[in-house]
Amino acid sequence: MKLLRVGTAGAERPALLDAEGTLRDLSGLVDDIDGALLADDETLGRIRAAGASGELPALDATGLRVGPPVGRIGKVVCIGLNYHDHARETGSPAPAEPVIFFKAADTVVGPYDTVLVPRGSTKTDWEVELAVVIGRTARYLESAEEGLAHVAGYAVAHDVSEREFQMDRGGTWDKGKNCETFNPLGPWLVTSDEVPDPQSLGLRLWVNGELKQDGTTAEQIFPVGEVVRYVSQFMVLHPGDVINTGTPAGVAFGKPEPKPYLRAGDVVELEIEGLGRQRQELKPA
């Protein structure tokens, strides 16, 4: 299934995109697309059956904002340097264990919402990423197979980053990762049954129409199942939590000087095979 949330920010309604591309209203069945729903197999089954039967009311998508596909996100866990080609372009060795950092849940915005360039920023960068959405409580998982079994679905994420704040201002990476609007998510949450192999997905990103990233999740150092297993050793993952699983080569930080960092007025478009496409215009904060 392709689940999504539509409407004004903070007042989105749950919806489904059916096999014919028609937007269907789910508000008669559920209040929201959130962790409680993703952990409820019975209700998900009812949604799947209603979507297949064509009984759900259609929504007019004209002018309708698409929000992030998951509401009430508890935490956004991020994995750094998780692609062999990205590690090479930054001159970093492949990590022996996954690099974990966090984004605040309030950095998450819709896939077509404006991204704000922080005040004083000169090094705002792009990163297309595969987002994993958790569907079952995960703690101390013992195998990558268990990790995959705890995934509800997948989405496109844009891990917008400010490299000066991240690298040059002391402390951890969090300063450069948590600026407002720095995690566009969606358009859809594609349930895991429709993504049989998360390690064979193409990821692409364009800036002002120029292709910057063209990678594949096959390049991940730590694949999705192992990432979920590993993270569960250090924290409990709850339904609705999101894991951004890293970015392939092609970011501005990995380019020769002068590095082509983002500026207000730029347009970024990104997509992952089977998971949809995003578009954001950058404006000053």
C-alpha positions in Angstrom: 0.0 0.0 0.0 0.9 3.6 -0.5 -0.2 5.5 2.6 0.0 9.3 2.9 -1.3 12.3 4.8 -2.8 15.3 3.1 -4.0 18.8 4.2 -2.6 21.8 6.0 0.3 21.3 8.3 -0.8 20.0 11.7 -4.3 19.0 10.3 -3.5 16.3 7.8 -6.0 13.6 7.0 -5.0 10.0 6.3 -5.2 8.8 2.7 -4.3 6.0 0.3 -3.0 6.1 -3.3 -4.7 3.2 -5.0 -3.3 1.0 -7.8 -4.9 3.3 -10.4 -3.3 6.4 -8.9 -6.5 7.7 -7.3 -6.2 9.4 -4.0 -8.6 7.8 -1.4 -9.8 9.1 1.9 -9.0 6.9 4.9 -10.5 9.2 7.6 -13.6 7.1 7.8 -11.4 4.1 9.0 -8.6 5.7 10.9 -7.7 9.0 12.5 -4.1 9.2 11.2 -1.2 7.3 9.8 1.0 6.9 12.9 2.7 4.3 15.0 -0.5 3.0 16.6 -1.9 2.2 13.1 1.4 0.7 11.9 1.4 -1.7 14.8 -2.2 -2.7 14.2 -2.3 -5.5 11.7 -6.0 -5.9 11.8 -6.8 -2.3 10.9 -4.1 -2.4 8.2 -5.8 -5.4 6.8 -9.1 -3.5 6.7 -7.5 -0.6 4.9 -5.9 -3.0 2.4 -9.2 -4.7 1.7 -11.1 -1.4 1.4 -8.5 0.0 -1.0 -8.7 -3.1 -3.2 -12.5 -3.0 -3.3 -12.7 0.6 -4.5 -15.2 1.5 -1.8 -13.1 4.3 -0.3 -14.2 7.8 -1.2 -12.0 9.6 -3.7 -10.2 12.9 -2.8 -9.6 15.7 -5.3 -5.8 16.1 -5.2 -5.9 19.5 -6.9 -4.1 22.0 -4.8 -4.0 19.6 -1.8 -0.8 19.8 0.2 0.9 16.4 0.9 2.3 16.2 4.4 4.8 13.8 5.9 3.4 10.3 5.5 3.7 9.5 9.2 2.3 11.5 12.1 3.4 11.7 15.7 6.9 10.5 15.0 8.7 9.7 18.2 12.3 9.9 17.0 14.3 10.2 13.8 17.5 8.1 14.0 20.1 8.7 11.3 22.9 6.6 10.1 26.0 8.5 8.8 28.6 7.4 6.2 26.6 4.3 5.3 27.4 4.1 1.6 30.8 2.9 0.3 30.9 5.6 -2.4 29.9 8.4 0.0 32.6 7.4 2.4 35.1 7.5 -0.4 34.1 10.9 -1.7 34.4 12.5 1.8 37.8 10.8 2.3 36.5 8.9 5.3 37.2 5.2 6.1 34.2 2.9 6.0 33.0 2.8 9.7 33.4 -0.4 11.6 30.0 0.1 13.2 27.1 2.3 12.1 27.4 6.0 13.0 24.3 7.1 14.8 23.0 10.6 15.2 19.5 12.1 15.6 17.2 14.6 14.0 14.4 16.1 16.1 11.0 15.0 15.0 9.9 18.6 14.4 12.5 18.9 11.5 10.1 16.6 9.5 8.0 18.4 6.9 6.1 17.4 3.8 7.9 16.4 0.5 7.0 19.6 -1.3 7.2 22.0 1.6 9.7 24.9 1.5 13.2 24.2 3.0 14.6 27.1 4.9 18.3 28.0 4.6 19.4 28.8 8.2 20.5 32.4 9.0 24.3 32.6 8.6 24.5 29.4 6.6 27.0 29.2 3.7 27.2 25.4 3.5 23.6 24.0 3.3 23.9 20.6 1.6 21.6 17.9 0.1 21.3 14.2 0.9 18.7 11.8 -0.6 18.1 8.9 1.8 16.0 5.8 2.2 13.8 6.2 5.3 12.7 3.1 7.2 9.5 3.4 9.3 9.3 1.0 12.3 6.1 -1.1 12.7 6.8 -3.2 15.8 8.6 -2.4 19.0 12.2 -3.4 18.5 14.6 -4.0 21.4 17.7 -6.2 21.4 17.0 -7.9 18.1 19.3 -10.8 17.3 19.4 -10.8 13.5 19.1 -8.7 10.4 16.1 -10.9 9.5 14.4 -9.8 12.7 15.3 -6.2 11.8 13.5 -6.4 8.5 10.5 -8.1 10.1 10.1 -5.0 12.3 9.9 -2.6 9.4 6.4 -1.2 8.5 7.5 0.5 5.3 9.8 2.8 3.5 9.8 6.5 2.3 12.0 9.0 0.6 13.8 11.3 3.0 15.9 14.4 2.4 18.5 14.7 5.1 19.3 18.4 4.6 22.5 19.4 6.4 24.5 22.5 7.2 28.2 21.4 7.0 29.8 24.3 8.8 27.4 23.9 11.7 28.0 20.1 11.5 31.7 20.0 11.2 33.3 23.3 12.2 31.3 24.6 15.2 32.3 22.0 17.8 30.5 19.1 19.5 28.4 16.6 17.7 26.8 16.7 14.2 23.4 17.7 15.7 23.9 21.4 15.1 24.0 20.9 11.4 21.2 18.4 11.2 18.4 19.9 13.2 17.6 23.2 11.6 13.9 23.8 10.9 12.5 22.0 7.8 15.7 19.9 7.5 13.9 16.5 7.0 11.3 16.5 4.2 9.7 13.0 4.2 7.4 11.3 1.7 5.3 11.6 -0.4 4.2 8.0 0.5 4.8 5.4 3.2 5.1 2.3 1.0 4.4 -0.8 3.1 7.2 -3.3 3.3 5.3 -6.0 1.3 5.7 -3.8 -1.8 9.5 -3.4 -1.3 10.7 -7.0 -1.4 14.4 -6.0 -1.5 15.3 -2.7 0.1 18.9 -3.2 -1.1 18.1 -2.8 -4.8 16.6 0.7 -4.9 17.9 3.5 -7.1 18.2 6.9 -5.4 18.6 10.2 -7.4 18.7 13.9 -6.6 18.8 17.0 -8.8 19.6 20.6 -8.0 18.1 23.2 -10.4 17.6 20.3 -12.9 21.2 19.0 -12.7 21.6 15.5 -11.6 23.8 15.4 -8.5 23.3 12.0 -6.9 22.6 8.8 -8.7 23.1 5.8 -6.4 21.8 2.5 -5.2 21.0 1.1 -1.8 23.2 -1.9 -2.9 26.1 0.4 -1.9 25.0 0.5 1.8 27.8 -0.6 4.2 25.2 -1.7 6.7 21.9 -2.9 5.0 18.5 -2.1 6.3 17.9 -5.2 8.4 21.3 -4.9 10.1 20.8 -1.2 10.8 17.5 -1.9 12.6 19.1 -4.8 14.5 22.1 -2.7 15.5 20.1 0.4 16.6 17.9 -1.8 18.8 20.9 -2.7 20.9 21.2 0.9 22.1 17.6 2.2 22.2 14.1 0.9 21.9 12.5 1.5 18.5 8.8 2.1 18.7 6.2 1.9 15.9 6.3 5.1 13.9 9.9 5.8 14.6 12.0 6.7 11.5 15.5 5.7 10.6 17.3 7.6 7.8 19.7 5.1 6.4 22.4 7.3 4.9 23.1 8.9 1.5 25.1 7.8 -1.6 27.9 9.8 -3.2 27.2 13.2 -4.9 26.7 15.6 -2.0 28.2 19.2 -2.2 30.6 18.4 0.7 32.3 15.8 -1.5 32.8 18.1 -4.5 36.0 20.0 -5.3 36.2 23.7 -4.3 34.3 25.8 -4.7 31.7 23.5 -3.4 28.2 24.1 -4.8 26.3 24.4 -1.6 22.6 25.3 -1.7 21.3 28.9 -1.7 17.9 30.5 -1.4 16.1 30.2 -4.7 17.5 26.8 -5.5 15.1 23.9 -6.3 15.9 20.4 -5.2 14.2 17.3 -6.6 14.8 13.7 -5.4 13.3 10.3 -5.8 13.7 6.7 -4.9 12.6 3.9 -7.1 9.1 2.9 -6.3 8.8 5.3 -3.3 7.9 8.6 -5.1 9.5 12.0 -5.7 10.0 15.1 -3.7 10.5 18.8 -4.8 11.5 21.7 -2.5 12.3 25.3 -3.2 14.8 26.8 -0.8 14.0 30.2 0.9 15.8 32.2 3.6 14.9 31.4 7.2 
